[in-house]
Amino acid sequence: MLALKWLTNARNVMDQIEATQLENIKKAAAVMADSIEAGRWVHTFGCGHATIPVEEMYPRIGGFVGFHPMVELPLTFFTRITGEMGVHQFVFLERVEGYGTEIMKGYNFDTRDTMWVFSHSGINNVNIDVALEAKKKGMKVIAFGSAEAAKGKQTRHSSGKTIFDIADIVVDSCAPIEDASVPIKDHQDKLGPVSTLAFVTCVWLTVITVAEILVERGFKLHIHPSHNVPGDETAKERLEEALATYKSRIAGV
């Protein structure tokens, strides 16, 4: 069964992350914990399918307040594959230098903030703009992507840098640079990408480590609870508390 090859490839990526990236994940988590403990934000950004890890961590059952998603609609909305906000426009926009700089103008930042960027290849201009602007504003930049596999790929940005060159801390997603991983008979292109699974794996390894650090420091987490568990009478109350905490933090952002 050919599908099992994808399952094997996915497991191998997760095993590689565990074997090689835990120390960098701990370093990234410590920086993020500092931002959240200070009452500030870990801003999260990606383009295309790299917005999926941004959407996965918060708001999400089992996530907690402290992560601020920055999702630019024209760079993520793939259900309209052609026509308005289609794939052609997306591919063009993510390569437009200066677009990320304009995105950053829409928010207020602080030197205590962290910018967490997801980019599979690390070479496209919007992500690089965002990272460079974050550095200018005094933030630490953390990049997750296929750093080792992307070595040697030419950046599209006039700075001459990839996202991995700019970041203070890099966590390698361990996904192959072509992403798709399963050859199919009589076709040039493969099936079964693994980068999304790799990103989500790295997200939860990181977010849970941030939580562990904060709890050890005596910091109260405002966790987004499940409201689907029969008999949990306080779930709605805890959800409202988490959202109220988020709202109080977001003021000014």
DRENPA-3360 file (N, C-alpha, C; in nm, 2 decimals, always signed):
BEGIN
1 = MLALKWLT = +0.08/-0.12/+0.00/+0.00/+0.00/+0.00/+0.09/+0.12/+0.00 ~ +0.08/+0.20/-0.11/+0.17/+0.32/-0.13/+0.15/+0.42/-0.02 ~ +0.03/+0.44/+0.04/+0.01/+0.54/+0.14/+0.10/+0.51/+0.26 ~ +0.13/+0.39/+0.29/+0.22/+0.36/+0.41/+0.36/+0.42/+0.39 ~ +0.40/+0.44/+0.27/+0.53/+0.51/+0.25/+0.53/+0.65/+0.30 ~ +0.41/+0.72/+0.28/+0.40/+0.85/+0.34/+0.41/+0.84/+0.49 ~ +0.34/+0.74/+0.55/+0.34/+0.73/+0.70/+0.48/+0.71/+0.75 ~ +0.56/+0.62/+0.68/+0.70/+0.60/+0.71/+0.78/+0.73/+0.70;
9 = NARNVMDQ = +0.76/+0.80/+0.59/+0.83/+0.93/+0.58/+0.80/+1.03/+0.69 ~ +0.67/+1.03/+0.72/+0.63/+1.13/+0.83/+0.69/+1.09/+0.96 ~ +0.69/+0.96/+0.99/+0.75/+0.91/+1.12/+0.90/+0.95/+1.12 ~ +0.96/+0.93/+1.01/+1.11/+0.96/+1.00/+1.14/+1.10/+1.03 ~ +1.05/+1.19/+0.97/+1.07/+1.33/+1.00/+1.06/+1.36/+1.15 ~ +0.95/+1.31/+1.21/+0.93/+1.33/+1.35/+1.05/+1.27/+1.43 ~ +1.10/+1.16/+1.39/+1.21/+1.10/+1.46/+1.34/+1.19/+1.45 ~ +1.36/+1.25/+1.33/+1.47/+1.34/+1.31/+1.46/+1.46/+1.40;
17 = IEATQLEN = +1.34/+1.51/+1.41/+1.32/+1.63/+1.49/+1.36/+1.60/+1.64 ~ +1.31/+1.48/+1.68/+1.34/+1.44/+1.82/+1.49/+1.42/+1.84 ~ +1.55/+1.36/+1.74/+1.70/+1.33/+1.76/+1.79/+1.45/+1.75 ~ +1.74/+1.56/+1.67/+1.84/+1.66/+1.64/+1.80/+1.80/+1.68 ~ +1.67/+1.83/+1.72/+1.62/+1.96/+1.74/+1.58/+2.00/+1.88 ~ +1.59/+1.91/+1.97/+1.53/+1.94/+2.10/+1.61/+2.05/+2.18 ~ +1.74/+2.06/+2.16/+1.81/+2.17/+2.23/+1.78/+2.30/+2.17 ~ +1.76/+2.31/+2.04/+1.72/+2.44/+1.98/+1.58/+2.48/+2.02;
25 = IKKAAAVM = +1.49/+2.38/+2.03/+1.36/+2.40/+2.07/+1.36/+2.45/+2.21 ~ +1.44/+2.40/+2.30/+1.45/+2.45/+2.44/+1.50/+2.59/+2.44 ~ +1.59/+2.63/+2.36/+1.64/+2.76/+2.35/+1.53/+2.86/+2.30 ~ +1.46/+2.82/+2.20/+1.35/+2.90/+2.14/+1.24/+2.92/+2.25 ~ +1.21/+2.81/+2.32/+1.11/+2.81/+2.42/+1.14/+2.91/+2.54 ~ +1.27/+2.91/+2.57/+1.31/+3.00/+2.68/+1.29/+3.15/+2.64 ~ +1.32/+3.18/+2.52/+1.31/+3.32/+2.47/+1.16/+3.35/+2.47 ~ +1.08/+3.26/+2.42/+0.93/+3.29/+2.42/+0.87/+3.30/+2.56;
33 = ADSIEAGR = +0.92/+3.22/+2.65/+0.87/+3.23/+2.79/+0.90/+3.36/+2.85 ~ +1.02/+3.42/+2.82/+1.05/+3.55/+2.87/+0.95/+3.65/+2.82 ~ +0.92/+3.65/+2.69/+0.82/+3.74/+2.64/+0.69/+3.73/+2.70 ~ +0.64/+3.61/+2.72/+0.50/+3.59/+2.78/+0.50/+3.63/+2.92 ~ +0.61/+3.59/+3.00/+0.62/+3.63/+3.14/+0.62/+3.78/+3.16 ~ +0.68/+3.85/+3.06/+0.68/+4.00/+3.07/+0.55/+4.06/+3.03 ~ +0.45/+3.98/+3.01/+0.32/+4.04/+2.97/+0.31/+4.08/+2.82 ~ +0.41/+4.03/+2.74/+0.42/+4.07/+2.60/+0.38/+3.94/+2.52;
41 = WVHTFGCG = +0.42/+3.94/+2.39/+0.37/+3.85/+2.29/+0.48/+3.77/+2.22 ~ +0.45/+3.65/+2.19/+0.52/+3.58/+2.08/+0.43/+3.59/+1.96 ~ +0.48/+3.68/+1.86/+0.40/+3.70/+1.74/+0.44/+3.59/+1.64 ~ +0.34/+3.53/+1.57/+0.36/+3.42/+1.49/+0.32/+3.45/+1.35 ~ +0.40/+3.41/+1.25/+0.38/+3.45/+1.11/+0.43/+3.35/+1.01 ~ +0.35/+3.33/+0.91/+0.39/+3.24/+0.80/+0.31/+3.28/+0.67 ~ +0.34/+3.22/+0.56/+0.27/+3.24/+0.44/+0.23/+3.11/+0.38 ~ +0.12/+3.11/+0.31/+0.08/+2.98/+0.24/+0.05/+2.87/+0.34;
49 = HATIPVEE = +0.09/+2.75/+0.32/+0.06/+2.65/+0.41/+0.14/+2.66/+0.54 ~ +0.24/+2.75/+0.55/+0.31/+2.78/+0.67/+0.23/+2.87/+0.76 ~ +0.10/+2.90/+0.72/+0.01/+2.96/+0.82/-0.06/+2.86/+0.91 ~ -0.05/+2.73/+0.86/-0.12/+2.63/+0.94/-0.06/+2.61/+1.08 ~ +0.07/+2.61/+1.10/+0.12/+2.61/+1.24/+0.08/+2.73/+1.32 ~ +0.07/+2.84/+1.25/+0.02/+2.97/+1.32/-0.12/+2.94/+1.37 ~ -0.21/+2.89/+1.29/-0.35/+2.87/+1.33/-0.36/+2.75/+1.42 ~ -0.27/+2.66/+1.43/-0.27/+2.55/+1.51/-0.25/+2.58/+1.66;
57 = MYPRIGGF = -0.17/+2.68/+1.69/-0.13/+2.70/+1.83/-0.23/+2.78/+1.92 ~ -0.29/+2.89/+1.86/-0.38/+2.97/+1.93/-0.46/+3.05/+1.84 ~ -0.60/+3.06/+1.85/-0.68/+2.99/+1.96/-0.70/+2.85/+1.92 ~ -0.68/+2.76/+2.02/-0.69/+2.62/+1.99/-0.71/+2.55/+2.13 ~ -0.79/+2.45/+2.13/-0.80/+2.37/+2.25/-0.66/+2.32/+2.29 ~ -0.62/+2.34/+2.41/-0.48/+2.30/+2.45/-0.37/+2.40/+2.43 ~ -0.41/+2.51/+2.37/-0.31/+2.62/+2.36/-0.33/+2.72/+2.47 ~ -0.25/+2.82/+2.48/-0.26/+2.91/+2.59/-0.23/+3.05/+2.55;
65 = VGFHPMVE = -0.28/+3.15/+2.62/-0.26/+3.29/+2.59/-0.11/+3.33/+2.59 ~ -0.07/+3.41/+2.49/+0.07/+3.45/+2.48/+0.12/+3.45/+2.34 ~ +0.05/+3.38/+2.25/+0.09/+3.37/+2.11/-0.01/+3.45/+2.03 ~ +0.04/+3.55/+1.95/-0.04/+3.64/+1.87/-0.03/+3.61/+1.73 ~ -0.13/+3.55/+1.66/-0.12/+3.51/+1.52/-0.13/+3.63/+1.43 ~ -0.04/+3.64/+1.34/-0.04/+3.75/+1.23/-0.06/+3.67/+1.10 ~ -0.19/+3.67/+1.05/-0.22/+3.60/+0.93/-0.28/+3.69/+0.83 ~ -0.21/+3.71/+0.72/-0.25/+3.80/+0.62/-0.33/+3.73/+0.52;
73 = LPLTFFTR = -0.46/+3.77/+0.50/-0.55/+3.69/+0.43/-0.51/+3.65/+0.29 ~ -0.46/+3.75/+0.21/-0.42/+3.71/+0.07/-0.30/+3.61/+0.06 ~ -0.23/+3.59/+0.18/-0.12/+3.49/+0.18/-0.16/+3.36/+0.24 ~ -0.29/+3.34/+0.26/-0.32/+3.21/+0.33/-0.45/+3.15/+0.27 ~ -0.54/+3.22/+0.21/-0.67/+3.18/+0.18/-0.67/+3.09/+0.05 ~ -0.66/+2.96/+0.06/-0.64/+2.88/-0.05/-0.77/+2.81/-0.10 ~ -0.88/+2.83/-0.04/-1.00/+2.76/-0.08/-1.05/+2.82/-0.22 ~ -1.02/+2.95/-0.25/-1.04/+3.00/-0.38/-0.91/+2.98/-0.46;
81 = ITGEMGVH = -0.90/+2.87/-0.52/-0.78/+2.83/-0.59/-0.75/+2.91/-0.71 ~ -0.86/+2.94/-0.78/-0.84/+3.03/-0.90/-0.94/+3.15/-0.87 ~ -0.93/+3.25/-0.95/-1.01/+3.37/-0.93/-0.96/+3.46/-0.82 ~ -1.05/+3.52/-0.75/-1.02/+3.61/-0.64/-0.93/+3.54/-0.54 ~ -0.82/+3.60/-0.50/-0.72/+3.55/-0.40/-0.68/+3.41/-0.44 ~ -0.65/+3.38/-0.56/-0.61/+3.25/-0.61/-0.46/+3.22/-0.59 ~ -0.42/+3.11/-0.63/-0.28/+3.06/-0.61/-0.18/+3.15/-0.69 ~ -0.22/+3.19/-0.81/-0.13/+3.28/-0.89/-0.10/+3.41/-0.82;
89 = QFVFLERV = -0.20/+3.47/-0.75/-0.18/+3.59/-0.68/-0.09/+3.57/-0.56 ~ -0.11/+3.45/-0.49/-0.04/+3.42/-0.37/+0.11/+3.41/-0.41 ~ +0.14/+3.33/-0.51/+0.28/+3.30/-0.55/+0.35/+3.44/-0.58 ~ +0.28/+3.53/-0.64/+0.33/+3.66/-0.67/+0.36/+3.74/-0.55 ~ +0.26/+3.74/-0.46/+0.26/+3.83/-0.34/+0.37/+3.79/-0.24 ~ +0.39/+3.66/-0.22/+0.49/+3.62/-0.12/+0.63/+3.65/-0.17 ~ +0.65/+3.69/-0.30/+0.78/+3.72/-0.35/+0.80/+3.87/-0.36 ~ +0.70/+3.95/-0.33/+0.70/+4.10/-0.34/+0.78/+4.16/-0.22;
97 = EGYGTEIM = +0.90/+4.21/-0.25/+0.98/+4.27/-0.15/+0.91/+4.40/-0.10 ~ +0.90/+4.42/+0.03/+0.84/+4.54/+0.08/+0.70/+4.51/+0.14 ~ +0.63/+4.40/+0.09/+0.50/+4.37/+0.14/+0.50/+4.34/+0.29 ~ +0.60/+4.26/+0.33/+0.61/+4.23/+0.47/+0.64/+4.35/+0.56 ~ +0.71/+4.45/+0.51/+0.73/+4.57/+0.58/+0.60/+4.65/+0.60 ~ +0.52/+4.65/+0.50/+0.38/+4.71/+0.51/+0.30/+4.64/+0.61 ~ +0.30/+4.50/+0.61/+0.23/+4.42/+0.71/+0.27/+4.46/+0.85 ~ +0.39/+4.48/+0.88/+0.44/+4.51/+1.01/+0.39/+4.65/+1.06;
105 = KGYNFDTR = +0.36/+4.74/+0.97/+0.31/+4.87/+1.01/+0.17/+4.86/+1.07 ~ +0.10/+4.75/+1.06/-0.03/+4.74/+1.12/-0.03/+4.70/+1.26 ~ +0.08/+4.69/+1.33/+0.09/+4.64/+1.47/+0.18/+4.73/+1.55 ~ +0.16/+4.73/+1.68/+0.26/+4.79/+1.77/+0.34/+4.68/+1.83 ~ +0.47/+4.70/+1.84/+0.56/+4.60/+1.89/+0.64/+4.65/+2.01 ~ +0.71/+4.56/+2.08/+0.79/+4.60/+2.19/+0.92/+4.52/+2.19 ~ +1.03/+4.57/+2.24/+1.16/+4.50/+2.24/+1.15/+4.37/+2.32 ~ +1.05/+4.35/+2.40/+1.04/+4.23/+2.48/+0.96/+4.12/+2.40;
113 = DTMWVFSH = +0.91/+4.16/+2.29/+0.84/+4.06/+2.21/+0.93/+3.97/+2.14 ~ +0.88/+3.85/+2.09/+0.95/+3.76/+2.01/+0.87/+3.74/+1.88 ~ +0.94/+3.73/+1.77/+0.88/+3.71/+1.64/+0.91/+3.57/+1.59 ~ +0.81/+3.48/+1.58/+0.83/+3.34/+1.54/+0.78/+3.32/+1.40 ~ +0.87/+3.29/+1.31/+0.84/+3.29/+1.16/+0.85/+3.14/+1.11 ~ +0.75/+3.10/+1.04/+0.75/+2.97/+0.98/+0.78/+2.99/+0.83 ~ +0.88/+2.92/+0.77/+0.91/+2.93/+0.63/+0.98/+2.80/+0.59 ~ +0.92/+2.73/+0.50/+0.98/+2.60/+0.46/+1.12/+2.62/+0.39;
121 = SGINNVNI = +1.12/+2.71/+0.29/+1.25/+2.72/+0.22/+1.33/+2.84/+0.27 ~ +1.27/+2.94/+0.34/+1.34/+3.05/+0.39/+1.39/+3.16/+0.29 ~ +1.34/+3.15/+0.17/+1.39/+3.24/+0.06/+1.30/+3.35/+0.02 ~ +1.17/+3.34/+0.06/+1.07/+3.43/+0.00/+1.07/+3.56/+0.08 ~ +1.03/+3.67/+0.00/+1.05/+3.80/+0.05/+0.97/+3.85/+0.17 ~ +0.84/+3.81/+0.17/+0.75/+3.86/+0.28/+0.80/+3.81/+0.41 ~ +0.84/+3.69/+0.43/+0.89/+3.64/+0.56/+1.02/+3.71/+0.59 ~ +1.10/+3.73/+0.50/+1.23/+3.80/+0.52/+1.21/+3.95/+0.56;
129 = DVALEAKK = +1.12/+4.01/+0.49/+1.08/+4.15/+0.54/+1.04/+4.15/+0.68 ~ +0.95/+4.06/+0.72/+0.89/+4.06/+0.85/+1.01/+4.04/+0.96 ~ +1.09/+3.94/+0.93/+1.21/+3.91/+1.02/+1.30/+4.03/+1.03 ~ +1.33/+4.10/+0.92/+1.42/+4.21/+0.92/+1.36/+4.33/+1.00 ~ +1.23/+4.35/+0.98/+1.16/+4.46/+1.06/+1.16/+4.43/+1.21 ~ +1.14/+4.30/+1.24/+1.13/+4.26/+1.38/+1.27/+4.28/+1.44 ~ +1.38/+4.25/+1.37/+1.51/+4.28/+1.43/+1.53/+4.43/+1.45 ~ +1.49/+4.51/+1.35/+1.51/+4.65/+1.36/+1.43/+4.71/+1.49;
137 = KGMKVIAF = +1.32/+4.64/+1.52/+1.25/+4.69/+1.64/+1.29/+4.63/+1.77 ~ +1.40/+4.55/+1.76/+1.47/+4.50/+1.89/+1.41/+4.37/+1.93 ~ +1.33/+4.30/+1.85/+1.28/+4.17/+1.89/+1.38/+4.06/+1.86 ~ +1.37/+3.95/+1.93/+1.43/+3.83/+1.90/+1.35/+3.76/+1.79 ~ +1.42/+3.70/+1.69/+1.35/+3.63/+1.58/+1.39/+3.49/+1.58 ~ +1.28/+3.40/+1.58/+1.30/+3.26/+1.58/+1.24/+3.21/+1.45 ~ +1.31/+3.13/+1.37/+1.27/+3.07/+1.25/+1.26/+2.92/+1.25 ~ +1.15/+2.87/+1.21/+1.13/+2.72/+1.19/+1.12/+2.70/+1.04;
145 = GSAEAAKG = +1.19/+2.60/+0.99/+1.18/+2.56/+0.85/+1.29/+2.46/+0.82 ~ +1.29/+2.43/+0.69/+1.38/+2.32/+0.64/+1.52/+2.37/+0.62 ~ +1.58/+2.41/+0.73/+1.71/+2.49/+0.72/+1.82/+2.41/+0.65 ~ +1.85/+2.29/+0.69/+1.96/+2.21/+0.64/+1.93/+2.18/+0.49 ~ +1.81/+2.14/+0.46/+1.78/+2.10/+0.32/+1.78/+2.22/+0.23 ~ +1.76/+2.34/+0.29/+1.75/+2.46/+0.20/+1.89/+2.53/+0.18 ~ +1.99/+2.47/+0.25/+2.13/+2.53/+0.23/+2.16/+2.54/+0.08 ~ +2.21/+2.65/+0.04/+2.25/+2.67/-0.10/+2.14/+2.73/-0.19;
153 = KQTRHSSG = +2.02/+2.73/-0.14/+1.92/+2.80/-0.22/+1.93/+2.95/-0.21 ~ +1.92/+3.01/-0.33/+1.94/+3.15/-0.34/+1.82/+3.23/-0.29 ~ +1.84/+3.33/-0.19/+1.73/+3.41/-0.15/+1.68/+3.50/-0.26 ~ +1.55/+3.53/-0.25/+1.49/+3.62/-0.35/+1.50/+3.77/-0.30 ~ +1.55/+3.79/-0.18/+1.55/+3.92/-0.12/+1.68/+4.00/-0.14 ~ +1.67/+4.13/-0.16/+1.79/+4.21/-0.19/+1.89/+4.22/-0.08 ~ +1.85/+4.18/+0.04/+1.94/+4.18/+0.15/+2.05/+4.07/+0.13 ~ +2.02/+3.98/+0.05/+2.11/+3.86/+0.03/+2.10/+3.76/+0.13;
161 = KTIFDIAD = +2.00/+3.77/+0.22/+1.99/+3.68/+0.34/+1.86/+3.59/+0.32 ~ +1.87/+3.47/+0.38/+1.75/+3.39/+0.39/+1.69/+3.41/+0.53 ~ +1.58/+3.36/+0.56/+1.52/+3.37/+0.70/+1.61/+3.31/+0.80 ~ +1.68/+3.20/+0.76/+1.77/+3.13/+0.85/+1.90/+3.21/+0.88 ~ +1.94/+3.30/+0.79/+2.05/+3.38/+0.82/+2.02/+3.49/+0.92 ~ +1.89/+3.54/+0.92/+1.85/+3.65/+1.00/+1.82/+3.61/+1.14 ~ +1.76/+3.49/+1.16/+1.70/+3.45/+1.29/+1.81/+3.43/+1.40 ~ +1.77/+3.46/+1.52/+1.86/+3.44/+1.63/+1.86/+3.29/+1.67;
169 = IVVDSCAP = +1.75/+3.22/+1.65/+1.75/+3.08/+1.68/+1.67/+3.02/+1.56 ~ +1.73/+2.90/+1.51/+1.66/+2.83/+1.40/+1.63/+2.69/+1.45 ~ +1.51/+2.64/+1.43/+1.47/+2.50/+1.45/+1.45/+2.44/+1.31 ~ +1.52/+2.34/+1.28/+1.50/+2.27/+1.15/+1.38/+2.18/+1.16 ~ +1.29/+2.19/+1.06/+1.17/+2.11/+1.06/+1.20/+1.97/+1.00 ~ +1.32/+1.95/+0.95/+1.37/+1.82/+0.90/+1.29/+1.77/+0.78 ~ +1.21/+1.85/+0.72/+1.13/+1.81/+0.60/+1.22/+1.82/+0.48 ~ +1.21/+1.74/+0.38/+1.28/+1.75/+0.25/+1.25/+1.88/+0.18;
177 = IEDASVPI = +1.34/+1.94/+0.11/+1.31/+2.07/+0.05/+1.20/+2.06/-0.05 ~ +1.19/+1.95/-0.12/+1.08/+1.94/-0.22/+0.94/+1.91/-0.15 ~ +0.95/+1.88/-0.02/+0.83/+1.86/+0.06/+0.75/+1.73/+0.03 ~ +0.70/+1.72/-0.09/+0.63/+1.59/-0.13/+0.73/+1.48/-0.12 ~ +0.68/+1.36/-0.08/+0.78/+1.25/-0.04/+0.75/+1.12/-0.10 ~ +0.64/+1.10/-0.17/+0.61/+0.97/-0.22/+0.60/+0.97/-0.38 ~ +0.70/+0.90/-0.44/+0.70/+0.89/-0.59/+0.57/+0.81/-0.63 ~ +0.52/+0.85/-0.75/+0.41/+0.78/-0.80/+0.44/+0.74/-0.95;
185 = KDHQDKLG = +0.40/+0.62/-0.98/+0.43/+0.56/-1.12/+0.38/+0.65/-1.23 ~ +0.47/+0.67/-1.33/+0.44/+0.75/-1.45/+0.42/+0.90/-1.43 ~ +0.47/+0.95/-1.32/+0.46/+1.09/-1.29/+0.59/+1.15/-1.25 ~ +0.62/+1.27/-1.29/+0.74/+1.34/-1.25/+0.73/+1.39/-1.10 ~ +0.62/+1.44/-1.06/+0.60/+1.50/-0.93/+0.56/+1.39/-0.83 ~ +0.60/+1.41/-0.70/+0.57/+1.32/-0.60/+0.44/+1.37/-0.53 ~ +0.39/+1.28/-0.44/+0.27/+1.31/-0.36/+0.31/+1.32/-0.21 ~ +0.22/+1.35/-0.12/+0.24/+1.33/+0.02/+0.35/+1.43/+0.08;
193 = PVSTLAFV = +0.32/+1.56/+0.09/+0.41/+1.65/+0.16/+0.41/+1.62/+0.31 ~ +0.52/+1.66/+0.37/+0.54/+1.63/+0.51/+0.57/+1.76/+0.59 ~ +0.58/+1.87/+0.53/+0.62/+1.99/+0.60/+0.52/+2.04/+0.70 ~ +0.39/+2.02/+0.67/+0.29/+2.06/+0.76/+0.29/+1.98/+0.89 ~ +0.30/+1.85/+0.88/+0.32/+1.76/+0.99/+0.44/+1.80/+1.07 ~ +0.55/+1.83/+1.00/+0.68/+1.87/+1.07/+0.66/+2.00/+1.15 ~ +0.60/+2.09/+1.09/+0.57/+2.22/+1.15/+0.49/+2.20/+1.28 ~ +0.38/+2.13/+1.27/+0.29/+2.11/+1.38/+0.36/+2.03/+1.49;
201 = TCVWLTVI = +0.44/+1.93/+1.45/+0.52/+1.86/+1.56/+0.61/+1.96/+1.63 ~ +0.68/+2.04/+1.56/+0.77/+2.14/+1.62/+0.69/+2.24/+1.71 ~ +0.57/+2.28/+1.66/+0.49/+2.38/+1.74/+0.46/+2.32/+1.87 ~ +0.41/+2.20/+1.88/+0.36/+2.15/+2.01/+0.48/+2.11/+2.10 ~ +0.59/+2.06/+2.04/+0.71/+2.04/+2.12/+0.75/+2.18/+2.19 ~ +0.74/+2.29/+2.11/+0.79/+2.42/+2.16/+0.69/+2.48/+2.26 ~ +0.56/+2.48/+2.22/+0.46/+2.54/+2.31/+0.45/+2.47/+2.44 ~ +0.46/+2.34/+2.44/+0.45/+2.27/+2.57/+0.57/+2.30/+2.65;
209 = TVAEILVE = +0.69/+2.31/+2.59/+0.81/+2.35/+2.66/+0.80/+2.49/+2.72 ~ +0.75/+2.58/+2.64/+0.72/+2.72/+2.69/+0.64/+2.71/+2.82 ~ +0.53/+2.63/+2.81/+0.44/+2.62/+2.93/+0.51/+2.56/+3.05 ~ +0.59/+2.46/+3.02/+0.67/+2.39/+3.13/+0.76/+2.49/+3.20 ~ +0.83/+2.58/+3.12/+0.92/+2.68/+3.17/+0.84/+2.78/+3.26 ~ +0.73/+2.83/+3.20/+0.65/+2.93/+3.27/+0.59/+2.88/+3.40 ~ +0.54/+2.75/+3.40/+0.49/+2.70/+3.52/+0.59/+2.68/+3.63 ~ +0.71/+2.64/+3.59/+0.83/+2.63/+3.68/+0.86/+2.76/+3.75;
217 = RGFKLHIH = +0.83/+2.87/+3.67/+0.86/+3.01/+3.72/+0.74/+3.06/+3.81 ~ +0.63/+2.98/+3.82/+0.52/+3.02/+3.90/+0.42/+3.10/+3.82 ~ +0.43/+3.10/+3.69/+0.34/+3.18/+3.60/+0.21/+3.11/+3.58 ~ +0.10/+3.18/+3.59/-0.03/+3.11/+3.56/-0.06/+3.11/+3.41 ~ -0.09/+3.00/+3.36/-0.13/+2.98/+3.22/-0.28/+3.00/+3.20 ~ -0.32/+3.07/+3.10/-0.46/+3.08/+3.06/-0.48/+2.99/+2.94 ~ -0.52/+2.87/+2.97/-0.53/+2.76/+2.87/-0.67/+2.77/+2.80 ~ -0.67/+2.75/+2.67/-0.80/+2.74/+2.60/-0.85/+2.60/+2.62;
225 = PSHNVPGD = -0.97/+2.59/+2.70/-1.01/+2.45/+2.74/-1.10/+2.39/+2.63 ~ -1.11/+2.26/+2.64/-1.22/+2.19/+2.56/-1.35/+2.22/+2.62 ~ -1.45/+2.25/+2.53/-1.58/+2.27/+2.58/-1.68/+2.16/+2.53 ~ -1.61/+2.05/+2.50/-1.69/+1.93/+2.45/-1.69/+1.81/+2.55 ~ -1.64/+1.83/+2.67/-1.63/+1.72/+2.76/-1.76/+1.72/+2.85 ~ -1.84/+1.62/+2.85/-1.96/+1.61/+2.93/-1.92/+1.62/+3.08 ~ -2.00/+1.70/+3.15/-1.98/+1.71/+3.29/-1.88/+1.82/+3.34 ~ -1.81/+1.88/+3.24/-1.72/+1.99/+3.28/-1.79/+2.12/+3.29;
233 = ETAKERLE = -1.83/+2.15/+3.42/-1.92/+2.26/+3.44/-1.85/+2.40/+3.43 ~ -1.72/+2.40/+3.44/-1.65/+2.53/+3.44/-1.58/+2.56/+3.31 ~ -1.59/+2.48/+3.21/-1.52/+2.50/+3.08/-1.55/+2.63/+3.02 ~ -1.68/+2.67/+3.02/-1.72/+2.80/+2.96/-1.65/+2.91/+3.04 ~ -1.65/+2.90/+3.17/-1.59/+3.00/+3.26/-1.44/+3.02/+3.23 ~ -1.37/+2.90/+3.21/-1.23/+2.91/+3.19/-1.20/+2.96/+3.05 ~ -1.29/+2.93/+2.95/-1.27/+2.99/+2.82/-1.29/+3.14/+2.82 ~ -1.39/+3.19/+2.89/-1.41/+3.33/+2.90/-1.29/+3.40/+2.97;
241 = EALATYKS = -1.23/+3.33/+3.07/-1.12/+3.39/+3.14/-1.00/+3.40/+3.04 ~ -0.98/+3.29/+2.96/-0.87/+3.29/+2.87/-0.89/+3.41/+2.76 ~ -1.01/+3.42/+2.71/-1.03/+3.52/+2.61/-1.02/+3.66/+2.67 ~ -1.07/+3.68/+2.79/-1.05/+3.81/+2.86/-0.91/+3.84/+2.88 ~ -0.83/+3.75/+2.92/-0.68/+3.77/+2.93/-0.62/+3.81/+2.80 ~ -0.66/+3.74/+2.69/-0.61/+3.77/+2.56/-0.65/+3.91/+2.52 ~ -0.78/+3.95/+2.55/-0.83/+4.08/+2.51/-0.75/+4.19/+2.58 ~ -0.72/+4.17/+2.71/-0.65/+4.27/+2.79/-0.51/+4.28/+2.74;
249 = RIAGV = -0.45/+4.17/+2.69/-0.31/+4.18/+2.64/-0.31/+4.25/+2.50 ~ -0.41/+4.22/+2.42/-0.41/+4.26/+2.28/-0.43/+4.41/+2.27 ~ -0.48/+4.48/+2.37/-0.50/+4.62/+2.37/-0.36/+4.69/+2.34 ~ -0.36/+4.77/+2.23/-0.24/+4.84/+2.19/-0.16/+4.76/+2.08 ~ -0.19/+4.63/+2.07/-0.12/+4.55/+1.96/-0.19/+4.57/+1.83;
% end
